[in-house]
């Protein structure tokens, strides 16, 4: 209704002004029967009102459509009426919708090709890395350790790139099943044993009795735990020789807590650590930081339906908690 009034406000004002001028001219010409003049004026208003009411009733759906926000793209295809303007408007919207869908499909096709290329490239790079690592084992120290350290960094970087590429289709890559957290943490520690030795920082798991089982995707959860442990080790190197892992129950939820005793995260950076490509003050000190690790962790946990908490104090350390809200400790 507001839009209709706005559109026809100028017409109403012009018509009223026109009626007034005509009546004024008649009166100045010497005709002084006010009853007839007012009658003529109200006749004009009657016809104007009738026209406006007719216009509003026949275009009511059209104006409502213009004033209402679309909650989905499908709503844009709903008809707005049977008038010429409504039909022209509907055709315009349908044309724009078809163009929009075409552009979206083109963009998705390009992204799919890019993701497929990244996926293949990462897998192809794993082979020469493995050959380099095997070759390095036959070299003398410290050359062997230096080369294997660099290949490990490259491998971790490639794995991050692959995880980023797959994040878009993560829902299609889920395989939810019971996951034994203690066993999974042990596998993460085994795979990163050389990383811990090189940095002289070692994770230690503390847990209560029972088997800590959660419903999740084992592969993606492995990636999340690895990222958090890597961060803890990286920012603890040279300051302490341990990080603590603990499993416990909190309000009928299972919590995996990962605590390091390193440099901590500045308060000014804490609200932004889950943003993509944000490295912050610590990232500028450690040149290897890409700013994607914690972003991938948060996005993955959101898709899995788990939540994450963080608490940090500068020069004292950082704690991350993964909360498995709907799970219980099975004994």
TILO-112126 format. One record per residue (C-alpha): x, z, y; residue in three letters; residue number from 0. Coordinates in Angstrom, 2 decimals. Layout:
# residues N
       x       z       y residu num
       X       Z       Y    ALA NUM
...
***
This chain:
# residues 331
       x       z       y residu num
    0.00    0.00    0.00    UNK   0
    2.82    0.86    2.42    UNK   1
    4.52   -2.46    1.79    UNK   2
    1.23   -4.33    2.33    UNK   3
    0.64   -2.57    5.67    UNK   4
    4.21   -3.27    6.80    UNK   5
    3.85   -6.96    5.99    UNK   6
    0.49   -7.34    7.79    UNK   7
    1.10   -4.96   10.70    UNK   8
    2.10   -7.77   13.05    UNK   9
   -1.02   -9.77   12.09    UNK  10
   -3.27   -6.76   12.82    UNK  11
   -1.61   -6.17   16.20    UNK  12
   -1.86   -9.86   17.20    UNK  13
   -5.51  -10.06   16.17    UNK  14
   -6.43   -6.91   18.10    UNK  15
   -4.54   -8.18   21.14    UNK  16
   -6.30  -11.54   20.83    UNK  17
   -9.76   -9.92   20.65    UNK  18
   -8.96   -7.77   23.67    UNK  19
   -7.75  -10.72   25.77    UNK  20
  -10.81  -12.84   24.91    UNK  21
  -13.18   -9.99   25.82    UNK  22
  -11.24   -9.32   29.01    UNK  23
  -11.49  -12.99   30.05    UNK  24
  -15.24  -12.98   29.40    UNK  25
  -15.70   -9.79   31.42    UNK  26
  -13.57  -11.12   34.32    UNK  27
  -15.75  -14.25   34.30    UNK  28
  -18.66  -12.04   35.31    UNK  29
  -20.30  -11.27   31.98    UNK  30
  -20.89   -7.48   32.04    UNK  31
  -23.11   -6.79   29.02    UNK  32
  -20.81   -4.37   27.19    UNK  33
  -23.04   -4.13   24.14    UNK  34
  -22.64   -7.81   23.37    UNK  35
  -18.90   -7.65   24.05    UNK  36
  -18.38   -4.65   21.77    UNK  37
  -20.57   -6.29   19.15    UNK  38
  -18.39   -9.41   19.25    UNK  39
  -15.28   -7.22   19.08    UNK  40
  -16.50   -5.38   15.96    UNK  41
  -17.56   -8.65   14.35    UNK  42
  -13.97   -9.84   14.75    UNK  43
  -12.65   -6.58   13.29    UNK  44
  -15.08   -6.90   10.39    UNK  45
  -13.77  -10.33    9.43    UNK  46
  -10.16   -9.19    9.87    UNK  47
  -10.79   -6.15    7.68    UNK  48
  -12.49   -8.29    5.06    UNK  49
   -9.53  -10.64    4.98    UNK  50
   -7.04   -7.78    4.66    UNK  51
   -9.06   -6.11    1.88    UNK  52
   -9.29   -9.41   -0.01    UNK  53
   -5.55  -10.00    0.37    UNK  54
   -4.73   -6.51   -0.82    UNK  55
   -7.05   -6.61   -3.84    UNK  56
   -5.75  -10.00   -5.00    UNK  57
   -2.09   -9.07   -4.43    UNK  58
   -2.28   -5.39   -5.35    UNK  59
   -0.23   -5.71   -8.57    UNK  60
    2.32   -7.81   -6.74    UNK  61
    2.90   -5.15   -4.08    UNK  62
    3.00   -2.36   -6.66    UNK  63
    5.59   -4.33   -8.58    UNK  64
    7.77   -4.67   -5.48    UNK  65
    7.59   -0.93   -4.75    UNK  66
    8.33    0.19   -8.34    UNK  67
   11.84    0.53   -9.76    UNK  68
   12.52   -1.16  -13.09    UNK  69
   13.42    1.21  -15.91    UNK  70
   14.47   -1.65  -18.19    UNK  71
   15.20   -5.35  -17.97    UNK  72
   12.11   -6.15  -20.04    UNK  73
    9.89   -4.75  -17.28    UNK  74
   11.10   -7.52  -14.97    UNK  75
    9.27  -10.05  -17.18    UNK  76
    5.86   -8.45  -16.71    UNK  77
    3.35  -10.57  -14.78    UNK  78
    2.45   -9.49  -11.26    UNK  79
   -0.83  -11.34  -10.89    UNK  80
   -2.47  -14.76  -10.83    UNK  81
   -2.03  -15.76   -7.22    UNK  82
    0.31  -18.58   -6.21    UNK  83
    2.81  -16.17   -4.64    UNK  84
    2.77  -13.87   -7.69    UNK  85
    3.31  -16.75  -10.10    UNK  86
    6.15  -18.12   -7.98    UNK  87
    7.71  -14.66   -7.85    UNK  88
    7.38  -14.25  -11.65    UNK  89
    9.04  -17.60  -12.24    UNK  90
   11.88  -16.67   -9.90    UNK  91
   12.43  -13.38  -11.75    UNK  92
   12.35  -15.13  -15.14    UNK  93
   14.89  -17.67  -13.89    UNK  94
   17.19  -14.92  -12.65    UNK  95
   16.71  -13.02  -15.92    UNK  96
   17.75  -16.07  -17.97    UNK  97
   20.77  -16.60  -15.75    UNK  98
   21.70  -12.92  -16.03    UNK  99
   21.44  -12.93  -19.84    UNK 100
   23.54  -16.11  -20.00    UNK 101
   26.27  -14.54  -17.86    UNK 102
   26.19  -11.34  -19.92    UNK 103
   26.61  -13.30  -23.15    UNK 104
   29.52  -15.23  -21.67    UNK 105
   31.22  -12.00  -20.58    UNK 106
   30.60  -10.37  -23.97    UNK 107
   32.00  -13.40  -25.75    UNK 108
   35.15  -13.27  -23.62    UNK 109
   35.53   -9.54  -24.26    UNK 110
   35.05  -10.00  -27.99    UNK 111
   37.79  -12.62  -28.04    UNK 112
   40.06  -10.32  -26.05    UNK 113
   39.38   -7.37  -28.35    UNK 114
   39.97   -9.48  -31.44    UNK 115
   43.27  -10.68  -29.98    UNK 116
   44.34   -7.09  -29.18    UNK 117
   43.36   -5.96  -32.68    UNK 118
   45.35   -8.72  -34.37    UNK 119
   48.32   -8.32  -32.04    UNK 120
   48.57   -4.57  -32.70    UNK 121
   48.48   -5.10  -36.46    UNK 122
   51.10   -7.84  -36.19    UNK 123
   53.39   -5.53  -34.22    UNK 124
   53.23   -2.87  -36.93    UNK 125
   55.17   -5.07  -39.36    UNK 126
   58.30   -5.59  -37.21    UNK 127
   58.18   -1.90  -36.25    UNK 128
   58.24   -0.93  -39.93    UNK 129
   61.18   -3.29  -40.56    UNK 130
   63.09   -1.83  -37.60    UNK 131
   62.43    1.71  -38.84    UNK 132
   63.61    0.88  -42.36    UNK 133
   66.73   -0.74  -40.95    UNK 134
   67.40    2.29  -38.77    UNK 135
   67.43    4.56  -41.81    UNK 136
   70.64    2.87  -42.99    UNK 137
   72.43    3.47  -39.69    UNK 138
   74.59    6.44  -38.85    UNK 139
   73.46    9.26  -36.60    UNK 140
   72.63    9.51  -33.76    UNK 141
   71.79    5.80  -33.65    UNK 142
   69.30    6.09  -36.52    UNK 143
   67.32    8.94  -34.91    UNK 144
   67.31    7.25  -31.50    UNK 145
   65.92    3.98  -32.86    UNK 146
   63.29    5.76  -35.00    UNK 147
   62.27    7.85  -31.99    UNK 148
   61.68    4.74  -29.90    UNK 149
   59.77    2.95  -32.68    UNK 150
   57.57    6.02  -33.02    UNK 151
   56.78    5.90  -29.30    UNK 152
   55.90    2.23  -29.55    UNK 153
   53.72    2.92  -32.59    UNK 154
   51.83    5.68  -30.77    UNK 155
   51.33    3.39  -27.78    UNK 156
   50.00    0.59  -29.98    UNK 157
   47.63    3.02  -31.67    UNK 158
   46.30    4.10  -28.26    UNK 159
   45.77    0.46  -27.25    UNK 160
   43.93   -0.23  -30.50    UNK 161
   41.72    2.85  -30.06    UNK 162
   40.90    1.77  -26.51    UNK 163
   39.97   -1.70  -27.72    UNK 164
   37.75   -0.30  -30.46    UNK 165
   36.06    2.27  -28.23    UNK 166
   33.48   -0.27  -27.05    UNK 167
   32.24   -0.80  -30.62    UNK 168
   32.80    2.76  -31.78    UNK 169
   29.16    3.23  -32.79    UNK 170
   29.53    0.47  -35.36    UNK 171
   32.72    2.07  -36.67    UNK 172
   31.29    5.50  -37.48    UNK 173
   31.26    6.97  -40.95    UNK 174
   29.78   10.44  -40.68    UNK 175
   30.49   12.74  -43.62    UNK 176
   31.57   16.35  -44.29    UNK 177
   35.09   16.83  -42.91    UNK 178
   37.34   19.72  -43.99    UNK 179
   38.98   20.70  -40.73    UNK 180
   41.86   22.66  -42.26    UNK 181
   42.77   19.72  -44.49    UNK 182
   42.50   17.27  -41.60    UNK 183
   44.73   19.41  -39.35    UNK 184
   47.29   19.61  -42.18    UNK 185
   47.28   15.79  -42.45    UNK 186
   47.76   15.44  -38.67    UNK 187
   50.72   17.85  -38.79    UNK 188
   52.28   16.03  -41.74    UNK 189
   52.06   12.65  -40.03    UNK 190
   53.62   14.01  -36.84    UNK 191
   56.32   16.13  -38.47    UNK 192
   59.21   14.18  -36.96    UNK 193
   57.56   14.34  -33.52    UNK 194
   57.45   18.15  -33.78    UNK 195
   61.06   18.37  -34.97    UNK 196
   62.33   16.09  -32.23    UNK 197
   60.59   18.15  -29.51    UNK 198
   61.27   21.49  -31.25    UNK 199
   57.64   22.51  -30.84    UNK 200
   55.61   23.40  -33.94    UNK 201
   51.83   23.91  -34.33    UNK 202
   50.58   26.98  -36.17    UNK 203
   47.03   27.21  -37.54    UNK 204
   45.08   30.50  -37.52    UNK 205
   41.70   30.69  -39.23    UNK 206
   39.27   33.04  -40.85    UNK 207
   38.18   33.01  -44.49    UNK 208
   36.14   30.18  -45.93    UNK 209
   36.15   26.40  -45.74    UNK 210
   35.62   25.03  -42.26    UNK 211
   33.44   21.98  -42.78    UNK 212
   31.83   19.85  -40.08    UNK 213
   29.79   16.67  -40.05    UNK 214
   31.88   14.07  -38.25    UNK 215
   33.89   10.88  -38.57    UNK 216
   37.22   11.74  -40.17    UNK 217
   39.21    8.82  -38.78    UNK 218
   38.14    9.31  -35.14    UNK 219
   38.43   13.10  -35.39    UNK 220
   41.97   12.61  -36.71    UNK 221
   42.71   10.56  -33.60    UNK 222
   41.25   13.22  -31.27    UNK 223
   43.19   16.10  -32.82    UNK 224
   46.39   14.05  -32.80    UNK 225
   46.00   13.29  -29.09    UNK 226
   45.41   16.93  -28.17    UNK 227
   48.33   18.17  -30.28    UNK 228
   50.61   15.45  -28.86    UNK 229
   49.71   16.53  -25.33    UNK 230
   50.34   20.16  -26.18    UNK 231
   53.75   19.40  -27.65    UNK 232
   54.76   17.01  -24.86    UNK 233
   53.98   19.46  -22.07    UNK 234
   55.54   22.42  -23.93    UNK 235
   58.91   20.85  -24.72    UNK 236
   61.76   22.89  -23.27    UNK 237
   59.44   25.79  -22.37    UNK 238
   58.27   27.14  -25.71    UNK 239
   58.58   26.30  -29.39    UNK 240
   54.97   26.60  -30.55    UNK 241
   51.37   25.66  -29.99    UNK 242
   48.48   27.55  -31.57    UNK 243
   45.53   26.10  -33.45    UNK 244
   42.61   28.29  -34.43    UNK 245
   39.23   27.87  -36.13    UNK 246
   36.40   30.29  -35.50    UNK 247
   32.64   30.56  -35.06    UNK 248
   30.92   30.94  -31.70    UNK 249
   27.14   31.15  -31.39    UNK 250
   26.54   29.34  -34.69    UNK 251
   28.99   26.57  -33.79    UNK 252
   32.44   25.90  -35.19    UNK 253
   35.23   25.77  -32.62    UNK 254
   38.64   24.18  -33.02    UNK 255
   40.94   25.60  -30.35    UNK 256
   44.30   24.05  -29.47    UNK 257
   46.46   26.13  -27.15    UNK 258
   49.89   25.31  -25.75    UNK 259
   52.13   27.56  -23.68    UNK 260
   53.61   24.86  -21.53    UNK 261
   53.48   23.84  -17.89    UNK 262
   49.68   23.93  -17.52    UNK 263
   47.47   21.66  -15.43    UNK 264
   47.22   22.11  -11.64    UNK 265
   43.78   23.22  -10.47    UNK 266
   43.43   20.15   -8.24    UNK 267
   43.79   17.88  -11.30    UNK 268
   41.60   19.75  -13.77    UNK 269
   38.30   18.09  -12.80    UNK 270
   39.75   14.60  -13.23    UNK 271
   41.73   14.84  -16.47    UNK 272
   39.06   12.98  -18.48    UNK 273
   38.96   10.04  -16.07    UNK 274
   40.57    6.79  -17.28    UNK 275
   44.14    6.12  -16.05    UNK 276
   44.34    9.46  -14.25    UNK 277
   47.80   10.95  -14.77    UNK 278
   47.88   13.64  -12.09    UNK 279
   50.90   15.69  -11.08    UNK 280
   52.10   16.23  -14.65    UNK 281
   51.77   12.54  -15.43    UNK 282
   54.13   11.70  -12.59    UNK 283
   56.71   14.09  -14.03    UNK 284
   56.36   12.68  -17.55    UNK 285
   56.66    8.92  -17.16    UNK 286
   55.27    8.25  -20.66    UNK 287
   51.79    9.36  -19.61    UNK 288
   49.23    6.52  -19.48    UNK 289
   46.26    8.61  -18.36    UNK 290
   44.18    7.27  -21.27    UNK 291
   44.68    9.94  -23.95    UNK 292
   42.22   12.55  -22.70    UNK 293
   39.79    9.85  -21.56    UNK 294
   39.69    8.47  -25.11    UNK 295
   39.31   12.00  -26.49    UNK 296
   36.31   12.73  -24.27    UNK 297
   34.63    9.37  -24.92    UNK 298
   35.13    9.68  -28.67    UNK 299
   33.75   13.23  -28.81    UNK 300
   30.74   12.17  -26.73    UNK 301
   29.98    9.41  -29.22    UNK 302
   30.46   11.81  -32.14    UNK 303
   28.11   14.35  -30.55    UNK 304
   30.75   17.06  -30.12    UNK 305
   31.72   18.72  -26.84    UNK 306
   35.05   19.74  -25.39    UNK 307
   36.13   22.55  -23.07    UNK 308
   39.37   23.04  -21.20    UNK 309
   41.06   26.00  -19.59    UNK 310
   44.49   25.89  -17.99    UNK 311
   46.79   28.04  -15.91    UNK 312
   49.92   26.59  -14.31    UNK 313
   53.13   27.74  -16.01    UNK 314
   51.11   29.62  -18.65    UNK 315
   49.57   26.86  -20.73    UNK 316
   46.42   24.92  -21.57    UNK 317
   43.61   25.43  -24.09    UNK 318
   41.28   22.74  -25.37    UNK 319
   38.25   23.63  -27.49    UNK 320
   36.31   21.15  -29.58    UNK 321
   32.83   22.53  -30.25    UNK 322
   30.94   21.30  -33.30    UNK 323
   27.53   22.45  -32.12    UNK 324
   25.35   21.82  -35.16    UNK 325
   27.71   22.93  -37.89    UNK 326
   28.32   26.22  -39.63    UNK 327
   31.16   27.79  -41.57    UNK 328
   30.45   27.08  -45.25    UNK 329
   31.86   29.67  -47.64    UNK 330
***
